[in-house]
Amino acid sequence: MATWHYQVMKHDDDLGVWYGVHEYYPMPGWAGWSITPLLTGEDLEDLKSILKMIEQDIYRHGVKDYE
């Protein structure tokens, strides 16, 4: 059974080569993914660094109400 997951995808377009984290849903014979990436970076190490900073900020600053 297929389930959605976060997937790093390599983009190569007019902006050059860059990486994005997409929501991804694999199915037999095809796959679907979000058009707009949730997060982008210049390379894989850049994405990993951003994700670590996000995690650290969640622990450091907690949750605020969205009003």
All heavy atoms as TSV, in Angstrom:
chain	resi	resn	atom	element	x	y	z
A	1	MET	N	N	0.836	-1.179	0.000
A	1	MET	CA	C	0.000	0.000	0.000
A	1	MET	C	C	0.888	1.252	0.000
A	1	MET	O	O	1.774	1.396	0.823
A	1	MET	CB	C	-0.908	-0.020	1.229
A	1	MET	CG	C	-1.725	1.234	1.392
A	1	MET	SD	S	-2.694	1.186	2.892
A	1	MET	CE	C	-4.270	1.549	2.194
A	2	ALA	N	N	0.636	2.133	-0.902
A	2	ALA	CA	C	1.409	3.366	-1.005
A	2	ALA	C	C	0.890	4.405	-0.017
A	2	ALA	O	O	-0.297	4.492	0.248
A	2	ALA	CB	C	1.331	3.920	-2.416
A	3	THR	N	N	1.813	5.168	0.537
A	3	THR	CA	C	1.443	6.286	1.394
A	3	THR	C	C	2.289	7.484	1.002
A	3	THR	O	O	3.392	7.343	0.474
A	3	THR	CB	C	1.690	5.965	2.888
A	3	THR	OG1	O	3.083	5.691	3.085
A	3	THR	CG2	C	0.868	4.778	3.343
A	4	TRP	N	N	1.777	8.674	1.258
A	4	TRP	CA	C	2.536	9.879	0.914
A	4	TRP	C	C	3.713	10.024	1.863
A	4	TRP	O	O	3.700	9.494	2.971
A	4	TRP	CB	C	1.634	11.111	0.933
A	4	TRP	CG	C	1.311	11.608	2.300
A	4	TRP	CD1	C	0.272	11.227	3.089
A	4	TRP	CD2	C	2.047	12.573	3.051
A	4	TRP	NE1	N	0.300	11.888	4.278
A	4	TRP	CE2	C	1.389	12.727	4.287
A	4	TRP	CE3	C	3.189	13.324	2.808
A	4	TRP	CZ2	C	1.848	13.594	5.265
A	4	TRP	CZ3	C	3.631	14.187	3.787
A	4	TRP	CH2	C	2.963	14.311	4.991
A	5	HIS	N	N	4.720	10.720	1.395
A	5	HIS	CA	C	5.879	11.028	2.220
A	5	HIS	C	C	6.540	12.296	1.672
A	5	HIS	O	O	6.171	12.791	0.614
A	5	HIS	CB	C	6.881	9.861	2.253
A	5	HIS	CG	C	7.464	9.521	0.923
A	5	HIS	ND1	N	6.878	8.621	0.053
A	5	HIS	CD2	C	8.586	9.961	0.299
A	5	HIS	CE1	C	7.630	8.519	-1.037
A	5	HIS	NE2	N	8.660	9.327	-0.919
A	6	TYR	N	N	7.481	12.818	2.408
A	6	TYR	CA	C	8.262	13.958	1.935
A	6	TYR	C	C	9.395	13.425	1.067
A	6	TYR	O	O	10.037	12.436	1.416
A	6	TYR	CB	C	8.836	14.769	3.096
A	6	TYR	CG	C	7.757	15.406	3.928
A	6	TYR	CD1	C	7.472	14.945	5.198
A	6	TYR	CD2	C	7.011	16.469	3.432
A	6	TYR	CE1	C	6.475	15.524	5.968
A	6	TYR	CE2	C	6.013	17.055	4.189
A	6	TYR	CZ	C	5.748	16.581	5.454
A	6	TYR	OH	O	4.756	17.156	6.196
A	7	GLN	N	N	9.620	14.074	-0.063
A	7	GLN	CA	C	10.612	13.597	-1.015
A	7	GLN	C	C	11.464	14.757	-1.518
A	7	GLN	O	O	10.927	15.773	-1.959
A	7	GLN	CB	C	9.897	12.946	-2.218
A	7	GLN	CG	C	10.815	12.415	-3.271
A	7	GLN	CD	C	11.605	11.221	-2.778
A	7	GLN	OE1	O	11.031	10.260	-2.282
A	7	GLN	NE2	N	12.922	11.281	-2.900
A	8	VAL	N	N	12.801	14.614	-1.436
A	8	VAL	CA	C	13.691	15.598	-2.036
A	8	VAL	C	C	13.711	15.327	-3.539
A	8	VAL	O	O	13.884	14.192	-3.975
A	8	VAL	CB	C	15.123	15.503	-1.459
A	8	VAL	CG1	C	16.057	16.452	-2.206
A	8	VAL	CG2	C	15.117	15.824	0.020
A	9	MET	N	N	13.501	16.391	-4.330
A	9	MET	CA	C	13.519	16.271	-5.785
A	9	MET	C	C	14.485	17.298	-6.357
A	9	MET	O	O	14.520	18.450	-5.908
A	9	MET	CB	C	12.113	16.470	-6.350
A	9	MET	CG	C	11.124	15.429	-5.825
A	9	MET	SD	S	9.457	15.647	-6.445
A	9	MET	CE	C	9.619	14.892	-8.043
A	10	LYS	N	N	15.278	16.863	-7.327
A	10	LYS	CA	C	16.247	17.735	-7.994
A	10	LYS	C	C	15.546	18.456	-9.143
A	10	LYS	O	O	14.901	17.828	-9.979
A	10	LYS	CB	C	17.407	16.900	-8.525
A	10	LYS	CG	C	18.474	17.698	-9.223
A	10	LYS	CD	C	19.578	16.767	-9.706
A	10	LYS	CE	C	20.636	17.517	-10.482
A	10	LYS	NZ	N	21.672	16.590	-10.966
A	11	HIS	N	N	15.678	19.773	-9.167
A	11	HIS	CA	C	15.109	20.601	-10.232
A	11	HIS	C	C	16.248	21.099	-11.119
A	11	HIS	O	O	17.313	21.456	-10.629
A	11	HIS	CB	C	14.379	21.816	-9.638
A	11	HIS	CG	C	13.183	21.461	-8.823
A	11	HIS	ND1	N	11.905	21.652	-9.269
A	11	HIS	CD2	C	13.069	20.921	-7.577
A	11	HIS	CE1	C	11.046	21.262	-8.341
A	11	HIS	NE2	N	11.735	20.811	-7.311
A	12	ASP	N	N	16.019	21.142	-12.395
A	12	ASP	CA	C	16.982	21.695	-13.350
A	12	ASP	C	C	16.171	22.513	-14.342
A	12	ASP	O	O	15.543	21.963	-15.242
A	12	ASP	CB	C	17.754	20.572	-14.037
A	12	ASP	CG	C	18.926	21.096	-14.865
A	12	ASP	OD1	O	19.080	22.323	-14.983
A	12	ASP	OD2	O	19.673	20.255	-15.390
A	13	ASP	N	N	16.147	23.838	-14.152
A	13	ASP	CA	C	15.325	24.704	-14.976
A	13	ASP	C	C	16.062	26.001	-15.298
A	13	ASP	O	O	17.283	26.056	-15.185
A	13	ASP	CB	C	13.984	24.971	-14.291
A	13	ASP	CG	C	14.115	25.578	-12.909
A	13	ASP	OD1	O	15.170	26.180	-12.601
A	13	ASP	OD2	O	13.161	25.476	-12.113
A	14	ASP	N	N	15.327	27.025	-15.674
A	14	ASP	CA	C	15.937	28.313	-16.037
A	14	ASP	C	C	16.747	28.919	-14.892
A	14	ASP	O	O	17.634	29.732	-15.125
A	14	ASP	CB	C	14.860	29.310	-16.469
A	14	ASP	CG	C	14.167	28.887	-17.750
A	14	ASP	OD1	O	14.745	28.062	-18.493
A	14	ASP	OD2	O	13.055	29.363	-18.003
A	15	LEU	N	N	16.425	28.550	-13.654
A	15	LEU	CA	C	17.146	29.057	-12.483
A	15	LEU	C	C	18.432	28.289	-12.220
A	15	LEU	O	O	19.219	28.657	-11.363
A	15	LEU	CB	C	16.254	28.992	-11.238
A	15	LEU	CG	C	14.950	29.788	-11.296
A	15	LEU	CD1	C	14.112	29.500	-10.065
A	15	LEU	CD2	C	15.246	31.268	-11.418
A	16	GLY	N	N	18.627	27.188	-12.920
A	16	GLY	CA	C	19.774	26.325	-12.685
A	16	GLY	C	C	19.347	25.068	-11.951
A	16	GLY	O	O	18.180	24.693	-11.955
A	17	VAL	N	N	20.288	24.425	-11.301
A	17	VAL	CA	C	20.004	23.209	-10.532
A	17	VAL	C	C	19.767	23.604	-9.086
A	17	VAL	O	O	20.536	24.359	-8.496
A	17	VAL	CB	C	21.170	22.204	-10.623
A	17	VAL	CG1	C	20.921	21.001	-9.735
A	17	VAL	CG2	C	21.388	21.777	-12.067
A	18	TRP	N	N	18.655	23.115	-8.506
A	18	TRP	CA	C	18.321	23.351	-7.111
A	18	TRP	C	C	17.478	22.186	-6.618
A	18	TRP	O	O	17.069	21.339	-7.393
A	18	TRP	CB	C	17.620	24.698	-6.919
A	18	TRP	CG	C	16.388	24.892	-7.761
A	18	TRP	CD1	C	16.351	25.259	-9.077
A	18	TRP	CD2	C	15.036	24.717	-7.368
A	18	TRP	NE1	N	15.064	25.333	-9.525
A	18	TRP	CE2	C	14.227	25.008	-8.493
A	18	TRP	CE3	C	14.416	24.354	-6.183
A	18	TRP	CZ2	C	12.836	24.932	-8.453
A	18	TRP	CZ3	C	13.032	24.289	-6.144
A	18	TRP	CH2	C	12.255	24.573	-7.261
A	19	TYR	N	N	17.268	22.125	-5.325
A	19	TYR	CA	C	16.581	20.995	-4.706
A	19	TYR	C	C	15.372	21.490	-3.924
A	19	TYR	O	O	15.390	22.580	-3.362
A	19	TYR	CB	C	17.529	20.239	-3.780
A	19	TYR	CG	C	18.646	19.571	-4.534
A	19	TYR	CD1	C	19.735	20.292	-4.996
A	19	TYR	CD2	C	18.578	18.216	-4.828
A	19	TYR	CE1	C	20.747	19.693	-5.719
A	19	TYR	CE2	C	19.596	17.605	-5.549
A	19	TYR	CZ	C	20.666	18.345	-5.990
A	19	TYR	OH	O	21.661	17.742	-6.713
A	20	GLY	N	N	14.318	20.669	-3.900
A	20	GLY	CA	C	13.122	21.020	-3.163
A	20	GLY	C	C	12.559	19.815	-2.437
A	20	GLY	O	O	12.692	18.681	-2.898
A	21	VAL	N	N	11.931	20.058	-1.291
A	21	VAL	CA	C	11.221	19.013	-0.550
A	21	VAL	C	C	9.750	19.107	-0.958
A	21	VAL	O	O	9.119	20.151	-0.789
A	21	VAL	CB	C	11.370	19.192	0.975
A	21	VAL	CG1	C	10.554	18.137	1.718
A	21	VAL	CG2	C	12.834	19.127	1.387
A	22	HIS	N	N	9.235	18.030	-1.501
A	22	HIS	CA	C	7.847	17.966	-1.968
A	22	HIS	C	C	7.074	16.920	-1.168
A	22	HIS	O	O	7.651	15.984	-0.624
A	22	HIS	CB	C	7.803	17.552	-3.445
A	22	HIS	CG	C	8.368	18.565	-4.379
A	22	HIS	ND1	N	7.586	19.447	-5.060
A	22	HIS	CD2	C	9.646	18.829	-4.752
A	22	HIS	CE1	C	8.336	20.218	-5.821
A	22	HIS	NE2	N	9.606	19.858	-5.648
A	23	GLU	N	N	5.757	17.079	-1.141
A	23	GLU	CA	C	4.899	15.993	-0.713
A	23	GLU	C	C	4.797	15.052	-1.910
A	23	GLU	O	O	4.599	15.495	-3.046
A	23	GLU	CB	C	3.529	16.528	-0.311
A	23	GLU	CG	C	3.608	17.403	0.927
A	23	GLU	CD	C	2.290	18.092	1.230
A	23	GLU	OE1	O	1.645	18.588	0.285
A	23	GLU	OE2	O	1.926	18.137	2.409
A	24	TYR	N	N	4.940	13.757	-1.682
A	24	TYR	CA	C	5.068	12.791	-2.768
A	24	TYR	C	C	4.171	11.595	-2.487
A	24	TYR	O	O	4.118	11.093	-1.364
A	24	TYR	CB	C	6.539	12.356	-2.852
A	24	TYR	CG	C	6.888	11.528	-4.047
A	24	TYR	CD1	C	7.213	12.127	-5.260
A	24	TYR	CD2	C	6.923	10.144	-3.974
A	24	TYR	CE1	C	7.566	11.371	-6.359
A	24	TYR	CE2	C	7.273	9.378	-5.076
A	24	TYR	CZ	C	7.590	9.998	-6.267
A	24	TYR	OH	O	7.930	9.259	-7.341
A	25	TYR	N	N	3.449	11.150	-3.513
A	25	TYR	CA	C	2.557	10.009	-3.362
A	25	TYR	C	C	2.805	9.011	-4.488
A	25	TYR	O	O	2.362	9.221	-5.614
A	25	TYR	CB	C	1.090	10.459	-3.378
A	25	TYR	CG	C	0.142	9.377	-2.942
A	25	TYR	CD1	C	-0.089	9.151	-1.594
A	25	TYR	CD2	C	-0.499	8.568	-3.862
A	25	TYR	CE1	C	-0.948	8.153	-1.176
A	25	TYR	CE2	C	-1.365	7.573	-3.460
A	25	TYR	CZ	C	-1.584	7.371	-2.117
A	25	TYR	OH	O	-2.430	6.375	-1.703
A	26	PRO	N	N	3.547	7.935	-4.193
A	26	PRO	CA	C	3.828	6.934	-5.230
A	26	PRO	C	C	2.663	5.949	-5.376
A	26	PRO	O	O	2.039	5.562	-4.396
A	26	PRO	CB	C	5.076	6.221	-4.691
A	26	PRO	CG	C	4.947	6.334	-3.205
A	26	PRO	CD	C	4.246	7.647	-2.943
A	27	MET	N	N	2.379	5.589	-6.603
A	27	MET	CA	C	1.364	4.582	-6.906
A	27	MET	C	C	1.938	3.657	-7.975
A	27	MET	O	O	2.838	4.067	-8.721
A	27	MET	CB	C	0.087	5.252	-7.447
A	27	MET	CG	C	-0.666	6.078	-6.425
A	27	MET	SD	S	-1.410	5.085	-5.121
A	27	MET	CE	C	-2.646	4.197	-6.034
A	28	PRO	N	N	1.434	2.438	-8.075
A	28	PRO	CA	C	1.916	1.550	-9.139
A	28	PRO	C	C	1.699	2.194	-10.516
A	28	PRO	O	O	0.592	2.581	-10.865
A	28	PRO	CB	C	1.054	0.298	-8.979
A	28	PRO	CG	C	0.619	0.319	-7.542
A	28	PRO	CD	C	0.460	1.781	-7.201
A	29	GLY	N	N	2.776	2.404	-11.246
A	29	GLY	CA	C	2.683	2.948	-12.588
A	29	GLY	C	C	2.717	4.465	-12.689
A	29	GLY	O	O	2.824	4.999	-13.781
A	30	TRP	N	N	2.605	5.178	-11.568
A	30	TRP	CA	C	2.670	6.643	-11.608
A	30	TRP	C	C	2.945	7.183	-10.215
A	30	TRP	O	O	2.886	6.463	-9.235
A	30	TRP	CB	C	1.387	7.249	-12.169
A	30	TRP	CG	C	0.197	7.095	-11.269
A	30	TRP	CD1	C	-0.649	6.026	-11.207
A	30	TRP	CD2	C	-0.273	8.017	-10.285
A	30	TRP	NE1	N	-1.607	6.225	-10.250
A	30	TRP	CE2	C	-1.410	7.448	-9.662
A	30	TRP	CE3	C	0.145	9.268	-9.867
A	30	TRP	CZ2	C	-2.121	8.088	-8.651
A	30	TRP	CZ3	C	-0.571	9.901	-8.853
A	30	TRP	CH2	C	-1.685	9.305	-8.274
A	31	ALA	N	N	3.225	8.442	-10.146
A	31	ALA	CA	C	3.427	9.101	-8.850
A	31	ALA	C	C	2.907	10.526	-8.958
A	31	ALA	O	O	2.919	11.136	-10.029
A	31	ALA	CB	C	4.899	9.107	-8.464
A	32	GLY	N	N	2.465	11.067	-7.839
A	32	GLY	CA	C	2.025	12.458	-7.795
A	32	GLY	C	C	2.804	13.203	-6.730
A	32	GLY	O	O	3.259	12.607	-5.749
A	33	TRP	N	N	3.003	14.498	-6.942
A	33	TRP	CA	C	3.721	15.297	-5.962
A	33	TRP	C	C	3.229	16.731	-6.006
A	33	TRP	O	O	2.632	17.165	-6.981
A	33	TRP	CB	C	5.227	15.238	-6.167
A	33	TRP	CG	C	5.692	15.625	-7.539
A	33	TRP	CD1	C	5.961	16.881	-7.991
A	33	TRP	CD2	C	5.940	14.751	-8.628
A	33	TRP	NE1	N	6.362	16.855	-9.287
A	33	TRP	CE2	C	6.357	15.536	-9.721
A	33	TRP	CE3	C	5.848	13.380	-8.812
A	33	TRP	CZ2	C	6.685	15.001	-10.949
A	33	TRP	CZ3	C	6.183	12.852	-10.033
A	33	TRP	CH2	C	6.601	13.648	-11.073
A	34	SER	N	N	3.500	17.452	-4.928
A	34	SER	CA	C	3.104	18.853	-4.849
A	34	SER	C	C	3.878	19.662	-5.889
A	34	SER	O	O	5.067	19.439	-6.103
A	34	SER	CB	C	3.350	19.409	-3.442
A	34	SER	OG	O	4.711	19.279	-3.073
A	35	ILE	N	N	3.193	20.585	-6.535
A	35	ILE	CA	C	3.833	21.429	-7.543
A	35	ILE	C	C	4.844	22.358	-6.888
A	35	ILE	O	O	5.963	22.516	-7.345
A	35	ILE	CB	C	2.780	22.232	-8.328
A	35	ILE	CG1	C	1.909	21.281	-9.146
A	35	ILE	CG2	C	3.437	23.270	-9.222
A	35	ILE	CD1	C	0.715	21.934	-9.790
A	36	THR	N	N	4.441	22.973	-5.803
A	36	THR	CA	C	5.309	23.909	-5.091
A	36	THR	C	C	6.031	23.178	-3.969
A	36	THR	O	O	5.387	22.562	-3.120
A	36	THR	CB	C	4.483	25.073	-4.506
A	36	THR	OG1	O	3.748	25.692	-5.557
A	36	THR	CG2	C	5.376	26.083	-3.818
A	37	PRO	N	N	7.361	23.229	-3.938
A	37	PRO	CA	C	8.086	22.568	-2.844
A	37	PRO	C	C	7.834	23.277	-1.520
A	37	PRO	O	O	7.592	24.485	-1.474
A	37	PRO	CB	C	9.548	22.685	-3.259
A	37	PRO	CG	C	9.617	23.733	-4.293
A	37	PRO	CD	C	8.258	23.864	-4.900
A	38	LEU	N	N	7.866	22.506	-0.444
A	38	LEU	CA	C	7.688	23.052	0.896
A	38	LEU	C	C	8.927	23.791	1.367
A	38	LEU	O	O	8.852	24.690	2.194
A	38	LEU	CB	C	7.374	21.920	1.881
A	38	LEU	CG	C	6.168	21.061	1.534
A	38	LEU	CD1	C	6.133	19.833	2.430
A	38	LEU	CD2	C	4.907	21.868	1.654
A	39	LEU	N	N	10.065	23.407	0.838
A	39	LEU	CA	C	11.353	23.952	1.250
A	39	LEU	C	C	12.319	23.805	0.079
A	39	LEU	O	O	12.261	22.814	-0.642
A	39	LEU	CB	C	11.858	23.146	2.454
A	39	LEU	CG	C	13.134	23.547	3.137
A	39	LEU	CD1	C	12.955	24.891	3.823
A	39	LEU	CD2	C	13.520	22.507	4.166
A	40	THR	N	N	13.181	24.791	-0.127
A	40	THR	CA	C	14.146	24.702	-1.215
A	40	THR	C	C	15.549	25.018	-0.721
A	40	THR	O	O	15.727	25.683	0.301
A	40	THR	CB	C	13.807	25.683	-2.360
A	40	THR	OG1	O	13.875	27.015	-1.871
A	40	THR	CG2	C	12.440	25.408	-2.944
A	41	GLY	N	N	16.533	24.533	-1.466
A	41	GLY	CA	C	17.928	24.804	-1.155
A	41	GLY	C	C	18.785	24.695	-2.398
A	41	GLY	O	O	18.370	24.111	-3.402
A	42	GLU	N	N	19.966	25.268	-2.316
A	42	GLU	CA	C	20.881	25.241	-3.466
A	42	GLU	C	C	21.427	23.845	-3.744
A	42	GLU	O	O	21.741	23.519	-4.878
A	42	GLU	CB	C	22.032	26.210	-3.233
A	42	GLU	CG	C	21.593	27.659	-3.222
A	42	GLU	CD	C	22.755	28.610	-3.006
A	42	GLU	OE1	O	23.925	28.182	-3.068
A	42	GLU	OE2	O	22.483	29.794	-2.772
A	43	ASP	N	N	21.564	23.034	-2.689
A	43	ASP	CA	C	22.032	21.665	-2.848
A	43	ASP	C	C	21.510	20.844	-1.668
A	43	ASP	O	O	20.827	21.358	-0.783
A	43	ASP	CB	C	23.564	21.595	-2.957
A	43	ASP	CG	C	24.282	22.262	-1.800
A	43	ASP	OD1	O	23.790	22.188	-0.644
A	43	ASP	OD2	O	25.335	22.863	-2.034
A	44	LEU	N	N	21.814	19.552	-1.658
A	44	LEU	CA	C	21.297	18.657	-0.624
A	44	LEU	C	C	21.797	19.048	0.766
A	44	LEU	O	O	21.041	19.025	1.740
A	44	LEU	CB	C	21.660	17.211	-0.954
A	44	LEU	CG	C	20.995	16.132	-0.117
A	44	LEU	CD1	C	19.481	16.276	-0.116
A	44	LEU	CD2	C	21.406	14.761	-0.615
A	45	GLU	N	N	23.055	19.436	0.874
A	45	GLU	CA	C	23.605	19.842	2.173
A	45	GLU	C	C	22.921	21.106	2.689
A	45	GLU	O	O	22.691	21.244	3.895
A	45	GLU	CB	C	25.114	20.029	2.085
A	45	GLU	CG	C	25.880	18.735	1.880
A	45	GLU	CD	C	25.533	17.660	2.912
A	45	GLU	OE1	O	25.541	17.962	4.119
A	45	GLU	OE2	O	25.257	16.518	2.493
A	46	ASP	N	N	22.579	22.017	1.791
A	46	ASP	CA	C	21.848	23.224	2.165
A	46	ASP	C	C	20.482	22.856	2.751
A	46	ASP	O	O	20.077	23.382	3.787
A	46	ASP	CB	C	21.693	24.126	0.935
A	46	ASP	CG	C	21.175	25.511	1.259
A	46	ASP	OD1	O	21.444	26.023	2.364
A	46	ASP	OD2	O	20.516	26.102	0.376
A	47	LEU	N	N	19.770	21.925	2.113
A	47	LEU	CA	C	18.474	21.474	2.633
A	47	LEU	C	C	18.621	20.855	4.021
A	47	LEU	O	O	17.830	21.143	4.919
A	47	LEU	CB	C	17.853	20.443	1.695
A	47	LEU	CG	C	17.045	20.947	0.523
A	47	LEU	CD1	C	16.494	19.773	-0.275
A	47	LEU	CD2	C	15.927	21.852	0.952
A	48	LYS	N	N	19.610	19.997	4.192
A	48	LYS	CA	C	19.834	19.354	5.491
A	48	LYS	C	C	20.099	20.396	6.570
A	48	LYS	O	O	19.583	20.306	7.683
A	48	LYS	CB	C	21.004	18.369	5.413
A	48	LYS	CG	C	20.710	17.133	4.613
A	48	LYS	CD	C	21.964	16.271	4.551
A	48	LYS	CE	C	21.799	15.064	3.697
A	48	LYS	NZ	N	23.028	14.245	3.642
A	49	SER	N	N	20.890	21.399	6.250
A	49	SER	CA	C	21.207	22.468	7.196
A	49	SER	C	C	19.957	23.247	7.584
A	49	SER	O	O	19.726	23.549	8.767
A	49	SER	CB	C	22.248	23.393	6.577
A	49	SER	OG	O	22.498	24.496	7.403
A	50	ILE	N	N	19.117	23.581	6.606
A	50	ILE	CA	C	17.876	24.313	6.877
A	50	ILE	C	C	16.960	23.489	7.773
A	50	ILE	O	O	16.372	24.007	8.726
A	50	ILE	CB	C	17.179	24.691	5.555
A	50	ILE	CG1	C	18.011	25.717	4.793
A	50	ILE	CG2	C	15.768	25.227	5.819
A	50	ILE	CD1	C	17.571	25.928	3.357
A	51	LEU	N	N	16.840	22.196	7.500
A	51	LEU	CA	C	15.986	21.333	8.320
A	51	LEU	C	C	16.483	21.262	9.764
A	51	LEU	O	O	15.687	21.280	10.706
A	51	LEU	CB	C	15.906	19.932	7.711
A	51	LEU	CG	C	15.065	19.834	6.447
A	51	LEU	CD1	C	15.293	18.486	5.770
A	51	LEU	CD2	C	13.601	20.048	6.755
A	52	LYS	N	N	17.790	21.203	9.961
A	52	LYS	CA	C	18.351	21.194	11.320
A	52	LYS	C	C	18.035	22.504	12.030
A	52	LYS	O	O	17.680	22.505	13.220
A	52	LYS	CB	C	19.861	20.960	11.277
A	52	LYS	CG	C	20.235	19.539	10.961
A	52	LYS	CD	C	21.738	19.372	10.890
A	52	LYS	CE	C	22.096	17.970	10.435
A	52	LYS	NZ	N	23.532	17.786	10.262
A	53	MET	N	N	18.152	23.638	11.312
A	53	MET	CA	C	17.836	24.935	11.918
A	53	MET	C	C	16.360	25.017	12.308
A	53	MET	O	O	16.018	25.536	13.373
A	53	MET	CB	C	18.191	26.081	10.968
A	53	MET	CG	C	19.672	26.332	10.857
A	53	MET	SD	S	20.072	27.815	9.902
A	53	MET	CE	C	19.728	27.266	8.240
A	54	ILE	N	N	15.489	24.478	11.451
A	54	ILE	CA	C	14.057	24.470	11.754
A	54	ILE	C	C	13.796	23.674	13.027
A	54	ILE	O	O	13.085	24.123	13.931
A	54	ILE	CB	C	13.242	23.907	10.572
A	54	ILE	CG1	C	13.273	24.891	9.402
A	54	ILE	CG2	C	11.808	23.604	10.996
A	54	ILE	CD1	C	12.697	24.326	8.114
A	55	GLU	N	N	14.382	22.488	13.119
A	55	GLU	CA	C	14.194	21.653	14.307
A	55	GLU	C	C	14.705	22.362	15.558
A	55	GLU	O	O	14.032	22.381	16.600
A	55	GLU	CB	C	14.899	20.308	14.130
A	55	GLU	CG	C	14.680	19.389	15.325
A	55	GLU	CD	C	15.398	18.065	15.175
A	55	GLU	OE1	O	16.472	18.027	14.533
A	55	GLU	OE2	O	14.882	17.080	15.729
A	56	GLN	N	N	15.869	22.977	15.487
A	56	GLN	CA	C	16.431	23.688	16.636
A	56	GLN	C	C	15.526	24.846	17.060
A	56	GLN	O	O	15.313	25.080	18.251
A	56	GLN	CB	C	17.831	24.201	16.314
A	56	GLN	CG	C	18.857	23.103	16.203
A	56	GLN	CD	C	20.186	23.582	15.630
A	56	GLN	OE1	O	20.323	24.715	15.185
A	56	GLN	NE2	N	21.176	22.693	15.630
A	57	ASP	N	N	14.977	25.566	16.087
A	57	ASP	CA	C	14.098	26.688	16.415
A	57	ASP	C	C	12.787	26.230	17.047
A	57	ASP	O	O	12.243	26.903	17.910
A	57	ASP	CB	C	13.808	27.537	15.169
A	57	ASP	CG	C	14.973	28.444	14.807
A	57	ASP	OD1	O	15.891	28.598	15.637
A	57	ASP	OD2	O	14.962	29.002	13.705
A	58	ILE	N	N	12.275	25.081	16.632
A	58	ILE	CA	C	11.064	24.550	17.258
A	58	ILE	C	C	11.329	24.273	18.728
A	58	ILE	O	O	10.534	24.638	19.598
A	58	ILE	CB	C	10.582	23.277	16.534
A	58	ILE	CG1	C	10.040	23.641	15.146
A	58	ILE	CG2	C	9.510	22.553	17.366
A	58	ILE	CD1	C	9.774	22.434	14.259
A	59	TYR	N	N	12.451	23.643	19.035
A	59	TYR	CA	C	12.788	23.371	20.430
A	59	TYR	C	C	13.080	24.654	21.194
A	59	TYR	O	O	12.681	24.802	22.352
A	59	TYR	CB	C	13.985	22.421	20.532
A	59	TYR	CG	C	13.639	20.999	20.199
A	59	TYR	CD1	C	14.144	20.389	19.056
A	59	TYR	CD2	C	12.796	20.254	21.019
A	59	TYR	CE1	C	13.820	19.077	18.739
A	59	TYR	CE2	C	12.460	18.942	20.708
A	59	TYR	CZ	C	12.974	18.368	19.573
A	59	TYR	OH	O	12.650	17.076	19.271
A	60	ARG	N	N	13.742	25.599	20.579
A	60	ARG	CA	C	14.141	26.841	21.235
A	60	ARG	C	C	12.957	27.784	21.465
A	60	ARG	O	O	12.834	28.406	22.508
A	60	ARG	CB	C	15.210	27.545	20.410
A	60	ARG	CG	C	15.794	28.792	21.068
A	60	ARG	CD	C	16.924	29.407	20.243
A	60	ARG	NE	N	18.016	28.455	20.094
A	60	ARG	CZ	C	18.529	28.042	18.926
A	60	ARG	NH1	N	18.071	28.504	17.785
A	60	ARG	NH2	N	19.519	27.178	18.893
A	61	HIS	N	N	12.072	27.908	20.475
A	61	HIS	CA	C	11.015	28.917	20.531
A	61	HIS	C	C	9.614	28.362	20.749
A	61	HIS	O	O	8.675	29.134	20.948
A	61	HIS	CB	C	11.040	29.757	19.249
A	61	HIS	CG	C	12.359	30.417	19.015
A	61	HIS	ND1	N	12.825	31.455	19.795
A	61	HIS	CD2	C	13.329	30.166	18.107
A	61	HIS	CE1	C	14.012	31.829	19.360
A	61	HIS	NE2	N	14.356	31.048	18.351
A	62	GLY	N	N	9.450	27.058	20.654
A	62	GLY	CA	C	8.149	26.450	20.919
A	62	GLY	C	C	7.113	26.793	19.862
A	62	GLY	O	O	7.429	27.065	18.713
A	63	VAL	N	N	5.853	26.821	20.305
A	63	VAL	CA	C	4.709	27.031	19.411
A	63	VAL	C	C	4.003	28.313	19.794
A	63	VAL	O	O	3.802	28.582	20.976
A	63	VAL	CB	C	3.715	25.852	19.503
A	63	VAL	CG1	C	2.489	26.104	18.666
A	63	VAL	CG2	C	4.403	24.555	19.118
A	64	LYS	N	N	3.640	29.103	18.827
A	64	LYS	CA	C	2.868	30.327	19.060
A	64	LYS	C	C	1.516	30.181	18.394
A	64	LYS	O	O	1.378	29.498	17.384
A	64	LYS	CB	C	3.587	31.540	18.472
A	64	LYS	CG	C	4.944	31.797	19.117
A	64	LYS	CD	C	5.314	33.254	18.979
A	64	LYS	CE	C	6.662	33.540	19.610
A	64	LYS	NZ	N	6.708	33.406	21.035
A	65	ASP	N	N	0.505	30.820	18.975
A	65	ASP	CA	C	-0.824	30.822	18.367
A	65	ASP	C	C	-0.825	31.643	17.091
A	65	ASP	O	O	-0.214	32.702	17.026
A	65	ASP	CB	C	-1.868	31.394	19.326
A	65	ASP	CG	C	-2.126	30.490	20.512
A	65	ASP	OD1	O	-1.907	29.271	20.374
A	65	ASP	OD2	O	-2.558	31.003	21.548
A	66	TYR	N	N	-1.513	31.151	16.086
A	66	TYR	CA	C	-1.680	31.873	14.825
A	66	TYR	C	C	-3.006	32.610	14.922
A	66	TYR	O	O	-4.054	31.992	15.049
A	66	TYR	CB	C	-1.692	30.883	13.655
A	66	TYR	CG	C	-1.824	31.545	12.314
A	66	TYR	CD1	C	-0.711	31.959	11.628
A	66	TYR	CD2	C	-3.078	31.736	11.732
A	66	TYR	CE1	C	-0.804	32.572	10.387
A	66	TYR	CE2	C	-3.188	32.326	10.489
A	66	TYR	CZ	C	-2.056	32.758	9.816
A	66	TYR	OH	O	-2.161	33.349	8.598
A	67	GLU	N	N	-2.941	33.910	14.892
A	67	GLU	CA	C	-4.173	34.699	15.057
A	67	GLU	C	C	-4.555	35.402	13.798
A	67	GLU	O	O	-3.800	35.874	13.055
A	67	GLU	CB	C	-3.987	35.719	16.179
A	67	GLU	CG	C	-3.765	35.015	17.491
A	67	GLU	CD	C	-3.487	36.003	18.617
A	67	GLU	OE1	O	-3.767	37.212	18.469
A	67	GLU	OE2	O	-2.990	35.556	19.645
